[in-house]
Amino acid sequence: EAFPRCVIVLGGPEVSYRAQGALKSYPQADCLISGEGELPFARLLDALRGLVPPDEVPGLCFRKGESLVISEPYAHADMQPSPYSPAYLEALGGRIAYLETSRGCPYRCAFCLSGGEERLRTVPPERAYEEILLLANSGAGTIKLVDRTFNAGRARALDILRFIADHHGREIPPGVTFHFEIAGDLLDEDTLALIEAAPVGLFQFEIGLQSMDEATLRRVRRGTDMAHLTRQVTRLIRCGKAHVHLDLIAGLPGEGLEAFARGFDAAFALRPHALQLGFLKLIHGSAMRREQDLFPCDYDPLPPYQVRSTPWLSEEDLAVLKTAERALDKLYNSGRFTRTLRWLTEEGGREPFALFLALGTSIAQAEAAAADGRLSLEALTNCVYYRLSELMPDSLPLLRDLMLQDRLATTSTSVFPACLKRKEPRLQAVKRALKSRFPRPEGVTRAIGFLYAGEEDRVVFCD
């Protein structure tokens, strides 16, 4: 009513695959663009000016009298022109820059939006190189390629990675990082060799494992040689040149709680820099949403349509997974407890999923008891320490030392959590010795800790 001449246009994946229902649900909307929108939206503007009839706007769904005109989702035949105008680059202001060098996906994963219906399209190599240099010199510290599977075309992916590596330090300023979403089983020898020779931090990779069980992946139409994938991803992580983020999805058909926990442990054993435990969502346009006889499950009717139970995973099981996921994010993905978790799961013999479940349970209890439902870093550290003291009382001196080192490595403060403090009569003498041998820069805080679990006491400090 305030803007009677305003035209309301709906678009995007949330409405593209249910155009008729969306227009009925939102009577205030004038029309809807189904599918990709660059060309259709430009044509729609022409139609609103009376230059072309609405019927000639691809993907346009609109009201015609009392009826609805519904079009199929539109997909461009080729990639669209570059969006990087001077005004865009000026507005970017050093934030993360997003780059699309391909669109669509050649695979048929049943949980994915495209599910094999979109043809893979790519920009010419020259345009990709030009836009890489443009964004690398825009002031952005991270350039994230949003290609759904960047290395679906391995030769093309290798050419782009090689271009970035060859121009790093010259046309590409030092400190710029490029982020890619890739398939781990498509990593080949040439690509791994190039990454191994690249500067540390030039590349980041996100790899959607989804599951570590081949049978589960086959059920969702995703063929994976897990042994080959494990070898390639292990080599990528161990080379130490790139940050590697792995993804798992809970709720896939055929995978119950015990099977998921085994897969979680196998994925954690790869030692990624981050391991995301996500939950299946039945999004509009995916095969899992369309073919519910083949993929039975109960899911939330509201966005993001997250699974609530499956024939293999109960609501209680999902609650268990969410408890473990909370600890995973707070302790591992945060990078705050790296040494401690590595020792626990390697030398300490703790199974990763069971460990995160135990710690997550304690964290949830502590959060419930907190006045505002939140834990400070000190409260979180205390919570973890006391839970570990119950799980592994014989290893507590070592665990305290490891947690102290983690604290020094990740937090710029000289104040330790209560559980890590020890009264140490040698502190003042050590302070004087450190001041003499390693003068503290003016304005810098120094934290000093004593380690007691080794064969002899040691001192660690951090400025």
Disulfide bonds with the S-S distance in Angstrom:
none
